[in-house]
Amino acid sequence: MVLALDAEAVDLEVYRAGGEAALAGRDLYNAPVWYDFRFTYPPFAALVFAPLSLLSAATAKTLVVLMNTSLLVFIVARSWHSLGRPASRLLVPAVIAVSGASFVLESVHSNFNDGQINLLLVALVLADLTGRTDHPARGVGVGLAAALKLTPLIFVAYLIVTRKFRQAAVASACAAGTVAVSFLVVPAAATDYWLGGMFADLSRIHVDPASRHNQSLRGLLLKNGVPETPALWLWLALGAVVGVAALMLATRATRRGEQLLALSLCGLCAAAVSPWSWGHHWVWLVPFGVFLTRVVGRPGRRGRWLPTAVLVAGTLPGVLALADPMDDDAVPVLTDGPLAFVLANLYVFIFITILVAAAVDLRSQRTLSAGPRDREKLPKDG
């Protein structure tokens, strides 16, 4: 946390500049807002960021670091509670231990250093979907998260496939309401973003879609020599397959009472299928890590999840920097060979192992819970 106060916090400066542009009525999307950085979030996000532009850079950075610290602790505590009610004497030490360990993961580390909002998005979704199932406002957190960034829309799909139609409707209405607010307050920006197609303009995300920093399925294809046009269609096909698989497994996990696994699958899937994902987009590894702390302690399930746990533990900044140093001018230590390939695409490989482990684990639980007669009636996979 102390190191984050000395970091440049580039993304935070872009947020502040976007908020300042919204307040001043300047163009939000057709020109860079801070040096050569463009604002890529929905216009409602700029309105949310506007108060940060009224603070000094140092004050805003301190505030965001403190907020992210609080959000990280909340995410771990909420995830822990979603697994059941632990003994009160164990809760505080467990939350402190897991929160402290999470700081060393690159996905969390970069959220603090860059001043990112991904921890806020995770917290909004967890607060919403692990709370009271009968609360009339359930879905609002998902809607607000999607208003700040489009990727949380996957949780609307999750609510639909799990037949929680009222909650999906609330989330959709909340997100639509923020779009309406944008058209009322910043109509030019809202028109450019929503009607001018800027929300779907992949070129705005990063100047080089094949950059080694792109930790997504599309990035994996482009970084490994697939031409851009075939990569686009292959990414769309793979993204559809992976998305359907993740939602099916999340549905099965929900029915088995594994809510945290279900939400983690959806959050990680959003990062995998996104056209561009930085390491800090994979912060859903934090609640997933809490899930791992439970299953690796159970002999019957440990073997299925241990390989994934090892890979997650390998997402340290120093390890990933061997193949993907954040400085664009830096030369990676590992440029060729299987190890370089794995490290350069580690987040995608982690997600693939999670899908496989979840499929095997949920299938095994289903078989074990069935009686002898029921087991004979179970449909055979494959």
Sequence and secondary structure as in RCSB ss.txt:
>XXXX:A:sequence
MVLALDAEAVDLEVYRAGGEAALAGRDLYNAPVWYDFRFTYPPFAALVFAPLSLLSAATAKTLVVLMNTSLLVFI
VARSWHSLGRPASRLLVPAVIAVSGASFVLESVHSNFNDGQINLLLVALVLADLTGRTDHPARGVGVGLAAALKL
TPLIFVAYLIVTRKFRQAAVASACAAGTVAVSFLVVPAAATDYWLGGMFADLSRIHVDPASRHNQSLRGLLLKNG
VPETPALWLWLALGAVVGVAALMLATRATRRGEQLLALSLCGLCAAAVSPWSWGHHWVWLVPFGVFLTRVVGRPG
RRGRWLPTAVLVAGTLPGVLALADPMDDDAVPVLTDGPLAFVLANLYVFIFITILVAAAVDLRSQRTLSAGPRDR
EKLPKDG
>XXXX:A:secstr
 HHHHHS  HHHHHHHHHHHHHHHT  SSSS SBTTB   S HHHHHHHHHHHTS HHHHHHHHHHHHHHHHHHH
HHHHHHHT    HHHHHHHHHHHHHHHTTSHHHHHHHHHT SHHHHHHHHHHHHTS TT TTTTHHHHHHHHH S
GGGHHHHHHHHTT HHHHHHHHHHHHHHHHHHHHHSHHHHIIIIISSGGG GGGT S TT TT  SHHHHHHHTT
  HHHHHHHHHHHHHHHHHHHHHHHHHHHHTT HHHHHHHHHHHHHHHSS   GGGGTTHHHHHHHHHHHTTSHH
HHHHHHHHHHHHHT  HHHHTTT  SSTT   S  SSHHHHHHHTHHHHHHHHHHHHHHHHHHHHHHHHS HHHH
HHS    
